[in-house]
Amino acid sequence: MADRDFLSQLQGHSLTTAEILYRLPDHPALIQSYLWQDYDLAPRFPKLNNFLKFWASSLDGPLYRIRVAHKQLLVPTEIRFLDGELRLN
């Protein structure tokens, strides 16, 4: 039996990390952080959206901000060296 994560990668999914900041229900001035990771499909992120819908409907801590990191958001789709000099400072 193949690993579920490996099968997801074969279908085009990549590891997605979301930093979810939310307010504590009893102390709304305080913000708590929660990290979520799963293999998801950019740019729509269906698994992350389902998780956020679950959070909004079932948990007490209201969402404050969500930052998403995914391979397609970080890497350019194509890199070509045309001509000239490449300098790294």
One Martini backbone bead per residue (centre of mass of N, CA, C, O) as a GRO file, in nm:
protein
   89
    1MET     BB    1   0.095   0.038   0.025
    2ALA     BB    2   0.067   0.357  -0.033
    3ASP     BB    3   0.130   0.663   0.051
    4ARG     BB    4  -0.072   0.933   0.085
    5ASP     BB    5   0.139   1.161   0.029
    6PHE     BB    6   0.256   1.043  -0.230
    7LEU     BB    7  -0.011   1.043  -0.391
    8SER     BB    8  -0.053   1.348  -0.373
    9GLN     BB    9   0.204   1.427  -0.534
   10LEU     BB   10   0.118   1.281  -0.799
   11GLN     BB   11  -0.144   1.493  -0.810
   12GLY     BB   12   0.011   1.792  -0.730
   13HIS     BB   13   0.076   1.806  -0.446
   14SER     BB   14   0.183   2.017  -0.172
   15LEU     BB   15   0.327   2.149   0.083
   16THR     BB   16   0.135   2.312   0.338
   17THR     BB   17   0.161   2.623   0.522
   18ALA     BB   18  -0.016   2.754   0.814
   19GLU     BB   19  -0.054   3.059   0.980
   20ILE     BB   20  -0.265   3.088   1.263
   21LEU     BB   21  -0.435   3.367   1.379
   22TYR     BB   22  -0.588   3.409   1.706
   23ARG     BB   23  -0.832   3.476   1.932
   24LEU     BB   24  -0.906   3.468   2.249
   25PRO     BB   25  -1.203   3.427   2.397
   26ASP     BB   26  -1.127   3.543   2.699
   27HIS     BB   27  -0.877   3.719   2.539
   28PRO     BB   28  -0.895   3.935   2.274
   29ALA     BB   29  -0.601   4.076   2.302
   30LEU     BB   30  -0.502   3.794   2.240
   31ILE     BB   31  -0.264   3.607   2.041
   32GLN     BB   32  -0.263   3.305   1.866
   33SER     BB   33  -0.079   3.020   1.743
   34TYR     BB   34  -0.122   2.809   1.440
   35LEU     BB   35  -0.008   2.513   1.282
   36TRP     BB   36  -0.058   2.407   0.941
   37GLN     BB   37  -0.032   2.077   0.774
   38ASP     BB   38  -0.047   1.982   0.421
   39TYR     BB   39  -0.153   1.842   0.133
   40ASP     BB   40  -0.193   2.072  -0.139
   41LEU     BB   41  -0.373   2.277  -0.385
   42ALA     BB   42  -0.272   2.505  -0.591
   43PRO     BB   43  -0.454   2.807  -0.534
   44ARG     BB   44  -0.716   2.697  -0.360
   45PHE     BB   45  -0.695   2.518  -0.107
   46PRO     BB   46  -0.914   2.293  -0.003
   47LYS     BB   47  -0.814   2.192   0.278
   48LEU     BB   48  -0.777   2.466   0.413
   49ASN     BB   49  -1.067   2.570   0.370
   50ASN     BB   50  -1.204   2.343   0.532
   51PHE     BB   51  -1.062   2.406   0.797
   52LEU     BB   52  -1.160   2.705   0.823
   53LYS     BB   53  -1.461   2.636   0.829
   54PHE     BB   54  -1.447   2.464   1.080
   55TRP     BB   55  -1.336   2.679   1.266
   56ALA     BB   56  -1.567   2.894   1.233
   57SER     BB   57  -1.803   2.680   1.324
   58SER     BB   58  -1.653   2.524   1.600
   59LEU     BB   59  -1.474   2.753   1.711
   60ASP     BB   60  -1.402   3.029   1.929
   61GLY     BB   61  -1.156   3.142   1.781
   62PRO     BB   62  -1.100   3.414   1.613
   63LEU     BB   63  -0.982   3.511   1.325
   64TYR     BB   64  -0.704   3.713   1.210
   65ARG     BB   65  -0.460   3.544   1.054
   66ILE     BB   66  -0.325   3.418   0.732
   67ARG     BB   67  -0.037   3.225   0.641
   68VAL     BB   68   0.102   3.109   0.330
   69ALA     BB   69   0.295   2.814   0.233
   70HIS     BB   70   0.417   2.737  -0.102
   71LYS     BB   71   0.581   2.640  -0.368
   72GLN     BB   72   0.420   2.827  -0.580
   73LEU     BB   73   0.472   3.094  -0.397
   74LEU     BB   74   0.810   3.077  -0.401
   75VAL     BB   75   0.842   2.975  -0.700
   76PRO     BB   76   0.927   3.016  -0.996
   77THR     BB   77   0.828   2.883  -1.299
   78GLU     BB   78   1.079   3.044  -1.446
   79ILE     BB   79   1.432   3.014  -1.536
   80ARG     BB   80   1.640   3.243  -1.727
   81PHE     BB   81   1.947   3.276  -1.901
   82LEU     BB   82   2.047   3.510  -2.127
   83ASP     BB   83   2.261   3.750  -2.037
   84GLY     BB   84   2.562   3.798  -1.867
   85GLU     BB   85   2.563   3.877  -1.524
   86LEU     BB   86   2.610   3.712  -1.205
   87ARG     BB   87   2.525   3.854  -0.886
   88LEU     BB   88   2.619   3.809  -0.542
   89ASN     BB   89   2.577   3.989  -0.225
   0.00000   0.00000   0.00000
